[in-house]
């Protein structure tokens, strides 16, 4: 198996990305990694042996799509960018999975422009793991498709269910459709029609509509929504957790200063638990090659996790299972 990683993508690239790849060599066995990006910059991080020779390849790409670049324009104009070259490797079948912590919009756009969807899949969707007190749930879509049809939401429910089963090795996850009320009649036309499609699938463990307050309630393992709603949800969760932990620290310093320092590792641990990169990044489900999007601030551990999850999903035949479920 061969995996391709965008060496220039992310706030800490290429240093942390390359280090993450080197760390991943401990479990990759005979599998190989292709680092895509500026060769000179990559080689600076690979100086010395480090056991990478013969296991890590380099594909030179001169241009870099920056985090602030316009997604569509940069994909079209920077043809020799690391993101474009990375996605081309996947589209041509030269690698089994592609991974990037770069510009999310550009990465998703490149994947959608250059990769075909799986048979039967209308639009790909991004799935993200969100922890809560009783476990972890998967939310899809969180930004790939902001203008959905009911069939898109139904397919996200199917694909995210298969992804959850493969990621956490738990069968028959409960599926909830994010709406403004629990009743079947609640929600806009998109949600109501998607509800009927999910309800009609006897193989889906569909629990009906869920509300925003249920996100952390452990009511279901898979939560479905259109990309606009999902992206807002994801950003709110990320900001809320960080803000809550800062508030806890501030109150501790004011009221119990002698114990404030002891709370630091606890609050950091909570923040790490709610970091979806701890679960290997977010897959863009529905494409013919596994595509993993890591957080822009990913460090070596996050990159290592992403490689591990991408490898496991490929060996577990995630895409084949998705096609089989949709055909049924």
N, C-alpha and C positions, 0 to 999 in steps of 0.2 A: 504494500500500500504506500501511496505517496500523498503527502499533505502539503499545501502551499500556504505560506504566511506572508502577509504584507509587512515587510520590515520597516517601512517608512510611515506606517499608520499609527496615530495615537500621540498623546502629549509627551510620552517618554520614549518615543522611537528615535533611533533604532536600538539604543542601548538595552532597555528593558525587554523589548521584543526579542532580540537575539538571545539575551540571557534566558528568557522563558523557553525558547527553542532548545537551548543547550540543556536546561533542566529537564525538559521532556524526553531527552534521549535515554534517560534511565528506564523508561517504560516502553519505548517505541520498538525495541527489538530490532528486527530487520527492516522495519518501515523507515521511509526517508522523508525529509522535509526540504521543500524548495523555498528559499528566502528570496522575495522579490523586492527589488529596490536598487538604490545606488550601490554599486559593487564596492567602491572604495570605502564608503561609510560602513557597510556590512563587515568588510574585512578588518576594519579597525577593531570591531567588537569580537571578531573571531581570532584575533592574534593569539598565537600559541597553538597547541594541539587541542586540548579540551575534548578530545575524542570525537570531534565532529567530521573529520575527513572521511570521505566515503559514505557519510550518512546525511550530510547537509549539502545541498546544491544551491547555487546562486544564479538567479536570472536578473540581469541588469535592466533597470528601468530608470531613465534619466530624470523624469519629472515626478513631482510630488503634488498631490491634491491636498491643499492645506485645509485645516478644520473650518476656516471661515469662507472658503471658496463656494461659489454657487454650484450646487450639485450637478444639474443637467449640463450647464455650460462647461464646467471643468471636465466632465467625462467626455464631452465632445471635442473640446479643444486640446486637452492634455492627453493625447492618444498614447504617449509613451510614459504614462504615469504608472506607479506601482499598483494602483487599484485596477486600472484597465488591464495591465499585463497579468495580474493575478487572476482576474475573472476569465480572461481568455484561456488560461491554463485549464480552468474548470470546464469551460464551454467546449473546448476541443477534446476533452477526455484524457488529458495528460496527467491529471491528478484526481484524487478521489474526494477531496474536500478543500475548500478555500476559507481562510480566516483573516479578518482585518479588524483593527481597532481605529481605523481612520474615519474620515468624514462619512457619517452615517447615510446622509442623503445621496452622496456620490456613490457609495458602495452599493446601496440598494438599487439605485438607478442603473449602474453598470451591470449588476446581476440581472435585472429585469430586461435590459436591452440586449444583452449578449447570451444569456442562458435561456434555454427552453424550459417551460414548466413541465411537470410530470403529466403523463396521460390523464386527462380528465380534470386537471386542476385549472381553474379559471384565472386566479390571481394568487401570487405568493403572499404569505403573512409572516410577521415576526412574532416569535413566542418568547416570553420572558418569565423566569421563575421568580415568584414573590413569596418570601417566607411569612409565616404567621405563627401564633403561639402553639398551634397543634400540628404544624408541619409546613409544607410548601405547596403552593398552587402555581399553575401556569396560566398566563394571560396571553391571548392572541386576538387580534392583531394590535401591535403597539406602534404602528407608524408606516407600514409599507403601503397600505391601501386606505386612503381617507375618504373614499367615495365608494361605498360597498353596495352590493346587491345581496338579497337574502341568501342566494346560493353561495356567495363568498363566505358569509358567516357560518353557514352549515359546514362548508368544507374546512374552515378553520377549526371548527369543533371536532371534526374527524381527525385532522392532521395533528392538532394539539393533543388529542387523546392518545394517539399512537406515540407521539413524542414523550408524553408523560410516562407512559408504560415503559418505554425504553430507557428513559433517564433515571427513573426511580424504581424500576422493576416491580411495579404494582399494577395489577390488572384492573380493568373495568373502572377507570376513574369517573367520578361524578362530574357532569358538565352543567354549568350554569350560564345563562345568557344575561349579560348586564343590561338592566333596564331601570325605569323610574318607579317600578312597583312590582310586587310579586305576582299579581294577577295576570292571566294570559292576555287580557284585553289592554294591559298597560303598555306604554311605549309607542314609538312612531311606527309607521307602516313597515319600515325595514325590520324592526325588531319583531313585530307581530308575525310577519311572514317567515322570518328566520325561525321563530318559535315553532311554527307549524312544521317546518322541514325537520327540525331536530326531534320534535315529538314523534314524528312519523317513522323515525329510524329506530327499529326495535333493538338493534345491536348497540345503540348508544345509551349510556346510563345518564339520561337527561333528567335533571331535577327541576327544570323550569327557569323562570326569571329570578334573578338575584338583584339586590340593590347595592349601592355604593358602600353602605354600612356592613355588608356581608363579605367584603373583600378580605378582611382579616378574621373572619368568623369560622373558617374551616368548613363551610357548608358544602363546598365542592373543590375538586382538585384542578378543574379546568374552567377558566372564565373566558367568555367570548364577547368581543365588542369590535366595532369598526376602528380603523387605525387612528382616526382623529381623537376619539374618546380614549383609546388605549394609550396613546402617547401622552395625553394630558394626565391620565391616571399615573403612568410611570414616573413622570417628572414630579408630580405632587408627592408620591411616595418617597422618592429620593430626597427631596427637599425637606419633607416633614420629619423623616427619621433624623437627618442631620440637625435640624432645628431643635427637635425635642432633646437630643443628647446635649446640645450646647446649653439649652435652658436648664437641664438637670445639673450640669456642671456649674452654671452661674448661681443657681439657688444654693447648691452645696457650699460654694465659696463664701456666700453671704451668711448662711445660717449654721453650717457645721464645717468651718474651714479646716479643722483638724482631720477630717475624713475625705475632703475633696480630692486629694491626690490619689486616694485608694479607689475612687470611682472611675478614674481615667481608663484603666484597662477594661473595665466593665462596659462603659459607654462605647469605647472603640470596638469591643467585641460585638455589641449590638449592631453598630453601624456596619461591620463586616458581614454579619449574618444577613442584613438586608441589601447587600451588594449583589446584584444578580450575576456579576462576573465570577462570584464564587461557585456558580453552577455551570461554568464553562461558556459564558457569553450567551447570546441570543441567536438561535438558528432562524434563517429565512426559509420557512417551510414551503414546500411545493415546487422547488426547482430540481432539475435533473441531477445536480451535484450539490452535495451538502455545503451550505454557506453559513458560516458563523460570524456574527458581528459582536465584537468585544466593546466594552466601554472605552471611551476615548482616553480615560485616565489609567488604563490597564497597566499594571506592573508585571514583573516577571512571573509571579504566581498566577495572575489572571490569564496570561498568555499560555502558561503551562496547562492550566485547567481547560482552556478552550481546545488545545490540541488533544488532550486526553478525551474530552467529551466527543469531539469530532471523530476521532479514531474509533471510539466505542460505538457511536451511532452508525458509522460506516460498516463496521463488523457485524452490528446487529441488524443490518439491512433495513434501516428506517424508511428509506424511500420506497423500497419494494413493499413494505408493510402498508404504507400509506396508499399506494396504488391498489393493493389488494382490497383494503377496506372500502375505498371509494367505488371500486367495481362491484362490490357486494351491495 
